[in-house]
Structure formats: C-alpha cells, structure tokens
C-alpha cells in the first residue's frame, strides 16, 4: 500500500496550512515515537475541539484549518482536523466511516472517524468525536475503543479507508450554515 496518499495535503485536509503546521509541531513537542505523537493529536482534537451538536455551536466547519480556527466541528470535520495534524507530523492518516442509527433506530447517518498508520500496529482506527456521558473513545492501540459500537440492524462499519472525505459529507458541511441544519440533514449511504 502506498502511504504517500495518506500524507498529502488537500482542500479539506490542509495539513500544509501554517496554523495546522504550528499546532502539529506543538503537539509533537517532547515526543519521538509516532504512537505518542498520534495520541497527543488525538487527545487534542477529542478534548479541545468542541462537537458542534453537543455544544450547539456555529459556524459549520469542514476544512481542517477552519475547525482549528473556530474550535468546533461535527465528527466529520473533527476527523479532517485529526488527519491534517497527523499528516503534518508525517504520520499517515485516513478517514473512515460508520453507518449508525440516530437514536437507536432508523433513520441512519454516517459517523466520521479516522484510521492512523502506526509503525508498530499498522492501521488503527480512532474516534476523535469527543467524549460525554454516553460516549467514551480512547487511544490504546492495538485495541480499538471507538465512540460507538455497531448494535442495530442496518448499522455497519463502512468498508475501506479514505484519503479524502466522502463527497456527500462535504456537500452537507458546505451546504448548510447552522449546526441545526446539518443535524437535520446528516449524510448517509446505502450499503
């Protein structure tokens, strides 16, 4: 597998942007191993960037540098920021998705998370969504501790890892101006 694709800068994972580069260096400070750097980046996004719905925050963000600037984003946008911070530190990072129910029954929506390539473990999924009373995601490779488990018929881990966000995810984040509008129009895919 060519890992260069998962290190590249792009429109939404703008790891070459100055603010991303500066924050990535700051988070890596004092760490030498990729696992420690990845954990620092993960914990920053999980704990310091507020989930737009949980905190009822605008603006709607999509591009990694905008998520960092405004300190908020939906799960998808937070995964864009984590990918950018990891890539800026030379750690291959991808996006991945789960298809979940909204409130334990259909309708379904996509949930965005990440896969990070760690020398010792290979690809490892992490979920920087943000913890709360009913959500507890951790960074403890090789064991995955994601925010959500697949429990309801129709829910699934979406196959594959992606270097770029899915088009329907970007369309929703770029189309709507408020967290309420995004929440009422969450993206989904047929499996």
C-alpha positions in Angstrom: 0.0 0.0 0.0 1.3 3.4 -0.9 1.1 5.5 2.2 2.0 8.8 0.4 -1.7 9.3 -0.4 -2.4 9.4 3.3 0.3 12.1 3.9 -0.9 14.5 1.2 -2.4 18.0 1.7 -5.8 18.7 0.1 -8.6 21.2 0.1 -10.2 19.8 3.3 -7.2 18.2 4.9 -5.0 21.2 4.6 -2.0 19.9 6.5 0.3 22.4 4.7 -1.6 25.4 6.2 0.5 27.4 8.7 -1.8 27.1 11.7 -2.0 23.3 11.2 1.8 23.1 10.9 2.3 25.1 14.1 -0.3 23.2 16.1 1.1 19.8 14.8 4.6 20.8 15.9 3.3 22.0 19.3 1.5 18.7 19.9 4.6 16.6 18.9 6.9 18.5 21.2 8.7 16.2 23.6 7.6 13.0 21.8 9.7 10.9 19.5 7.6 7.9 18.6 4.7 8.0 16.2 2.3 6.4 18.7 2.9 9.2 21.3 2.6 11.9 18.7 -0.6 10.4 17.3 -2.1 10.1 20.9 -1.3 13.8 21.6 -3.0 14.8 18.4 -6.0 12.6 19.0 -6.5 13.8 22.6 -6.2 17.4 21.5 -9.0 17.0 18.8 -11.2 14.8 21.0 -10.9 17.0 24.1 -10.2 20.6 22.9 -12.3 20.9 19.8 -16.0 21.0 20.7 -18.5 18.9 18.9 -20.9 21.3 17.1 -24.1 19.4 18.1 -23.0 18.7 21.7 -22.2 22.4 22.3 -24.8 23.8 19.9 -22.1 25.8 18.1 -21.7 27.6 14.8 -20.1 28.1 12.3 -20.3 24.8 10.4 -16.8 23.8 9.6 -15.3 21.4 7.1 -11.7 22.3 6.3 -9.2 21.2 8.9 -7.8 24.7 9.4 -11.3 26.2 9.9 -12.0 23.5 12.6 -8.8 24.6 14.4 -9.6 28.3 14.0 -13.2 28.1 15.3 -12.6 25.2 17.8 -15.7 23.3 16.7 -16.9 20.8 14.2 -19.1 17.8 13.7 -17.5 14.4 13.8 -16.6 14.6 10.1 -14.8 18.0 10.5 -13.0 16.8 13.6 -11.7 13.8 11.7 -10.5 16.2 9.0 -8.5 18.1 11.6 -7.0 15.0 13.2 -6.0 13.7 9.8 -4.3 17.1 9.0 -2.4 17.2 12.3 -1.2 13.7 11.9 -0.1 14.2 8.3 1.6 17.4 9.3 3.6 15.3 11.7 4.5 12.8 8.9 2.1 10.1 10.2 -0.2 8.6 7.5 -3.8 9.3 8.4 -7.1 8.4 6.7 -10.8 9.0 7.1 -13.3 6.2 7.8 -16.9 6.0 8.5 -19.6 4.1 10.3 -23.3 3.9 9.4 -25.3 4.4 12.6 -28.8 5.0 13.6 -30.0 8.3 15.0 -31.4 7.5 18.4 -31.1 3.6 18.3 -33.5 3.2 15.3 -33.6 4.4 11.7 -33.0 6.8 10.1 -29.3 6.2 9.6 -26.5 8.6 9.2 -22.7 8.4 8.6 -20.3 9.0 11.5 -16.8 10.1 10.7 -13.7 8.9 12.4 -10.0 8.2 11.5 -7.5 5.5 10.8 -3.9 6.2 11.6 -0.9 4.2 10.4 1.4 3.3 13.3 4.7 1.6 12.6 4.1 -0.9 15.4 0.5 -1.8 14.7 -0.4 -0.9 11.1 -3.8 0.8 10.5 -5.6 1.6 13.7 -9.0 3.3 14.0 -9.6 6.1 16.4 -12.6 8.3 17.0 -12.0 12.0 17.9 -15.7 12.8 18.1 -15.5 14.0 21.8 -16.4 12.1 24.9 -19.5 12.8 27.0 -21.6 10.8 29.5 -22.7 8.2 26.9 -19.6 8.3 24.7 -16.1 7.2 25.7 -13.5 6.9 23.0 -9.8 6.2 23.8 -6.4 5.8 22.2 -5.0 2.5 23.3 -3.5 0.5 20.4 -3.9 -2.2 19.3 -7.3 -2.3 21.0 -10.0 0.0 19.4 -12.1 2.0 21.8 -14.4 3.9 19.4 -17.3 6.2 20.4 -20.0 3.9 19.0 -20.5 0.1 18.6 -22.5 -1.5 15.8 -25.6 -2.8 17.5 -28.7 -2.2 15.4 -29.6 -4.0 12.1 -28.5 -1.8 9.2 -25.6 -0.2 11.2 -22.1 -1.1 9.9 -18.5 -0.1 9.6 -18.2 1.3 6.1 -15.5 -0.7 4.3 -12.2 0.9 3.4 -10.2 3.9 4.4 -10.3 7.2 2.5 -7.6 9.7 1.8 -10.3 12.3 1.2 -13.7 13.0 2.7 -16.8 11.4 1.0 -18.5 13.8 -1.4 -21.8 13.6 0.4 -20.2 14.5 3.7 -18.5 17.6 2.2 -21.8 18.6 0.5 -23.7 18.7 3.8 -21.0 20.6 5.6 -20.6 23.1 2.7 -24.3 23.5 2.1 -25.7 24.4 5.5 -25.0 27.4 7.7 -26.0 26.2 11.1 -25.5 23.2 13.3 -29.3 22.6 13.4 -29.5 22.4 9.6 -26.6 19.9 9.5 -28.2 17.9 12.2 -31.5 17.7 10.2 -29.6 16.7 7.0 -26.9 14.3 8.2 -25.3 12.3 5.3 -26.0 8.6 4.7 -25.0 6.0 2.2 -26.6 2.7 1.1 -24.6 -0.3 2.0 
